[in-house]
Amino acid sequence: MTIFFFISILITLSSANADPLAPALYVLGDSLLDSGNNNLLLTVARANFSPYGMNFDGGRPTGRFTNGRTVADFIAEFIRLPYAPPYMSIKRLVESDQVKTGLNFASGSCGILPQTGSDLGKCLNFPEQVDLFERTVKEDLSRYYKTSTELSNYLAKSLFLISIGSNDYINNYLNSLYDTSKRYSPQSFATLLVNNLSQQLQRLYELGARKMIVFEIGPIGCIPAITRLKKPNGPCAEDINQMTILFNKQLAPMLLNLTSTLQHSSFILGSVNWLGYEAAITPSKYGLSDSSNPCCVTWMNGTSGCIPGLGALACKQPDKQYFFDAYHLTETLYKQIATLCFNSSSVCIPKNINDLLGS
């Protein structure tokens, strides 16, 4: 599970019936973007039951860890693309033209480090997601292109939107089942994560990615799973927020360095930490009435996932809530993040998605 995102997403201006030479939409990340991969993995980190998805596709649970759409879904809508289906479901088909319009590799509970989230069962960590994308490029996409140049052009026009890293704190560094916090200081752990992330971003570049948006880790010290256990004096556990700020401070120069050293690349920072924190402190500014409690009734006194089968009691006003469960945002917040990243200069910098697609 996770709170803010490090998503990876390939994007295009084409439609589902587009020419095979047009780019597509691919999503990589964690539970903030998982559209159903964990449904097909042996893990307790799943969202394939009500009330998850209560405001999406007629209330049908899809595996998204929210009440409706994710940031990736909204971005797809903005540029008139279909929602990217989960890789695990598509790969069960012998042939599927959906690979031409994109796939979702995101996996709940996983992170940058391979061991993150392993106590919850199987998930696809970020290196594994990049492995699966590599397989898609070499074994699937190559069938639709006459030459390697055509395939390279396709990938170069595409946009990667990446959100990963929150779970490396929630399901690793802050988890007593792991000894990571005994072996690393907060500063050295942040450096470890950023260095490992950089290696995977360079792998994506080598596979053909050129336009990438990489999101900060949000203020996980504000999520109910943490605040209800730590009981801070204010609305958030600031000592936890400071840990993720150490990561974010190293992320920006790392992306700048990759842009300057990797030819024809654009690594865009998704600056979402400030937005998430501001919404937690002053929810009314974002049209919210509650930024402290999960909307759904959860296990373990509001510190875990939603309890299934509660009907109308599940979540009465998700459009007024910051959190859907103890870890994840509601569709309302995801839409605001996606809109600002797509159109404004306040979240995705130095270019928003609209400008990046035109460059």
Secondary structure, 3 states (H helix, E strand, C coil): CCCCCECEECCCCCCCCCCCCCCCCCEEECCCCCCCHHHHCCECCCCCCCCCCCCCHHHCCCCCCCCCCCHHHHHHHHCCCCCCCEHHHHCCCCCCHHHHCCCECCCCCCCCCCCCCHHHECCCCHHHHHHHHHHHHHHHHHHHCCCHHHHHHHHHCCEEEEECCHHHHHHHHCCCCCCHHHHCCHHHHHHHHHHHHHHHHHHHHHCCCCEEEEECCCCHHHCHHHHHHHCCCCCCCHHHHHHHHHHHHHHHHHHHHHHHHCCCCEEEEECCHHHHHHHHHCHHHHCCCEEEEECCCECCCCCCCECCCCHHHCCCCHHHEEECCCCCECHHHHHHHHHHHHHCCCCEECCCHHHHHHC
